[in-house]
Amino acid sequence: MRLEGKTALVTGGGRGIGRAIALALAREGAQIAVGDILKEEAAAVREEIKGLGRKALAYQVDLTQRAQVERMIEFVLAQFGQIDILVNSAGWDRLEPFVESNEETWERILAINFKSVLYTVKAVLPHMISRASGKIVNISSDAGRSGSTWEAVYSGAKGAVIAFSKSLAREVARYKINVNVVCPGLTDTALLQAVRSQSPETEKLIDAIIKATPWRRVAKPEEVAEAVLFLVSPGADFITGQTLSVSGGLTMI
Ligand SMILES: NC(=O)c1ccc[n+]([C@@H]2O[C@H](COP(=O)([O-])OP(=O)(O)OC[C@H]3O[C@@H](n4cnc5c(N)ncnc54)[C@H](O)[C@@H]3O)[C@@H](O)[C@H]2O)c1
């Protein structure tokens, strides 16, 4: 097992891609902290992980609130004594033309998709630096690499995650901390179902993106988790500042 003795914190681990990541890391031997605003979902994942024979905890947190994020990191460190791996998977989006969007929506998209990453990383880095060890993977999106129709602000936030991660990777390499990004394309989760069912137009848009995907299908959350598992495993010790798409070829940049 590649992650024996490691502790991972997975944000957005209550469902979707984050849940698949939490389970994949646990199967490789890691103990897992699940941070999510959805209390019951996070607790259910905690129980699934315990069923695999690993230690696990669930922590209810609104990741857009910095003080709550700091309390979560303190709690996880108090319980497990270490955080070797941080995966930021929490995210949110609503499809709409930028000209029809309002500032309240921009703020929400930026807070959940970008600022929450700053909060978790800022809170966990002193610990990782003190141990001269750590792996951080941020979940962005192919939208952040190439842009995406009706996702202008989301694409901007996800692009910010990529640029932030590359810059940070340069800064913390001296402490033997790796920072990488995984970009899903369309992935079969509650978030995708929610944006697809917003309107007949968004349904058409999502179907058009599937047609534009060389593999002509959406990803399974487990397929995204495999890429994360690789990047947090010892085999990826010399990989940092990279962006890996798991999107059936949707973008090739
Ligand atoms: N599903 C896709 O098609 C797709 C495509 C590209 C990128 N992504 C990205 O993948 C990541 C995971 O998305 P998903 O599809 O699994 O979505 P999801 O909605 O199924 O899961 C996201 C999780 O994040 C949690 N979350 C959201 N806001 C939060 C907050 N403020 N505080 C704490 N937890 C919060 C939710 O409760 C949920 O459990 C996101 O960053 C998303 O932007 C998804």
The ligand as an SDF file (V2000), in Angstrom:
LIG
                    3D

 44 48  0  0  0  0  0  0  0  0999 V2000
  -18.5070   17.2710  -11.8600 N   0  0  0  0  0  0  0  0  0  0  0  0
  -17.9050   17.8820  -12.8700 C   0  0  0  0  0  0  0  0  0  0  0  0
  -18.3330   17.7660  -14.0320 O   0  0  0  0  0  0  0  0  0  0  0  0
  -16.6630   18.7030  -12.6140 C   0  0  0  0  0  0  0  0  0  0  0  0
  -15.9300   19.1160  -13.7330 C   0  0  0  0  0  0  0  0  0  0  0  0
  -14.7750   19.8580  -13.5470 C   0  0  0  0  0  0  0  0  0  0  0  0
  -14.3690   20.1800  -12.2640 C   0  0  0  0  0  0  0  0  0  0  0  0
  -15.1100   19.7900  -11.1910 N   0  0  0  0  0  0  0  0  0  0  0  0
  -14.6230   20.1680   -9.8610 C   0  0  0  0  0  0  0  0  0  0  0  0
  -14.4600   19.0040   -9.0910 O   0  0  0  0  0  0  0  0  0  0  0  0
  -14.6490   19.3260   -7.7090 C   0  0  0  0  0  0  0  0  0  0  0  0
  -15.6580   18.3720   -7.0930 C   0  0  0  0  0  0  0  0  0  0  0  0
  -16.8880   18.5700   -7.7480 O   0  0  0  0  0  0  0  0  0  0  0  0
  -18.0610   17.4730   -7.7430 P   0  0  0  0  0  0  0  0  0  0  0  0
  -18.5300   17.3460   -9.1300 O   0  0  0  0  0  0  0  0  0  0  0  0
  -17.6370   16.3020   -6.9580 O   0  0  0  0  0  0  0  0  0  0  0  0
  -19.1840   18.3240   -6.9600 O   0  0  0  0  0  0  0  0  0  0  0  0
  -20.1960   17.8780   -5.7990 P   0  0  0  0  0  0  0  0  0  0  0  0
  -21.1530   18.9930   -5.6580 O   0  0  0  0  0  0  0  0  0  0  0  0
  -20.7220   16.5200   -6.0650 O   0  0  0  0  0  0  0  0  0  0  0  0
  -19.2330   17.8170   -4.5310 O   0  0  0  0  0  0  0  0  0  0  0  0
  -18.6600   18.9980   -4.0450 C   0  0  0  0  0  0  0  0  0  0  0  0
  -18.5680   18.8940   -2.5460 C   0  0  0  0  0  0  0  0  0  0  0  0
  -18.0350   20.1340   -2.0620 O   0  0  0  0  0  0  0  0  0  0  0  0
  -18.8010   20.5110   -0.9170 C   0  0  0  0  0  0  0  0  0  0  0  0
  -18.8080   21.9740   -0.7340 N   0  0  0  0  0  0  0  0  0  0  0  0
  -19.2760   22.8950   -1.6030 C   0  0  0  0  0  0  0  0  0  0  0  0
  -19.1860   24.1080   -1.0480 N   0  0  0  0  0  0  0  0  0  0  0  0
  -18.6630   23.9480    0.1880 C   0  0  0  0  0  0  0  0  0  0  0  0
  -18.3470   24.8420    1.2480 C   0  0  0  0  0  0  0  0  0  0  0  0
  -18.5620   26.1530    1.1560 N   0  0  0  0  0  0  0  0  0  0  0  0
  -17.8160   24.3290    2.3690 N   0  0  0  0  0  0  0  0  0  0  0  0
  -17.6000   23.0040    2.4930 C   0  0  0  0  0  0  0  0  0  0  0  0
  -17.8890   22.1070    1.5380 N   0  0  0  0  0  0  0  0  0  0  0  0
  -18.4220   22.5870    0.4010 C   0  0  0  0  0  0  0  0  0  0  0  0
  -20.1970   20.0060   -1.2160 C   0  0  0  0  0  0  0  0  0  0  0  0
  -20.9690   19.9160   -0.0310 O   0  0  0  0  0  0  0  0  0  0  0  0
  -19.9230   18.6680   -1.8700 C   0  0  0  0  0  0  0  0  0  0  0  0
  -19.8580   17.6200   -0.9470 O   0  0  0  0  0  0  0  0  0  0  0  0
  -15.0760   20.7780   -7.6560 C   0  0  0  0  0  0  0  0  0  0  0  0
  -13.9760   21.5940   -7.3780 O   0  0  0  0  0  0  0  0  0  0  0  0
  -15.5790   21.0420   -9.0750 C   0  0  0  0  0  0  0  0  0  0  0  0
  -15.4890   22.3930   -9.4240 O   0  0  0  0  0  0  0  0  0  0  0  0
  -16.2390   19.0460  -11.3430 C   0  0  0  0  0  0  0  0  0  0  0  0
  1  2  1  0
  2  3  2  0
  2  4  1  0
  4  5  1  0
  4 44  2  0
  5  6  2  0
  6  7  1  0
  7  8  2  0
  8  9  1  0
  8 44  1  0
  9 10  1  0
  9 42  1  0
 10 11  1  0
 11 12  1  0
 11 40  1  0
 12 13  1  0
 13 14  1  0
 14 15  2  0
 14 16  1  0
 14 17  1  0
 17 18  1  0
 18 19  2  0
 18 20  1  0
 18 21  1  0
 21 22  1  0
 22 23  1  0
 23 24  1  0
 23 38  1  0
 24 25  1  0
 25 26  1  0
 25 36  1  0
 26 27  1  0
 26 35  1  0
 27 28  2  0
 28 29  1  0
 29 30  1  0
 29 35  2  0
 30 31  1  0
 30 32  2  0
 32 33  1  0
 33 34  2  0
 34 35  1  0
 36 37  1  0
 36 38  1  0
 38 39  1  0
 40 41  1  0
 40 42  1  0
 42 43  1  0
M  CHG  2   8   1  16  -1
M  END
$$$$
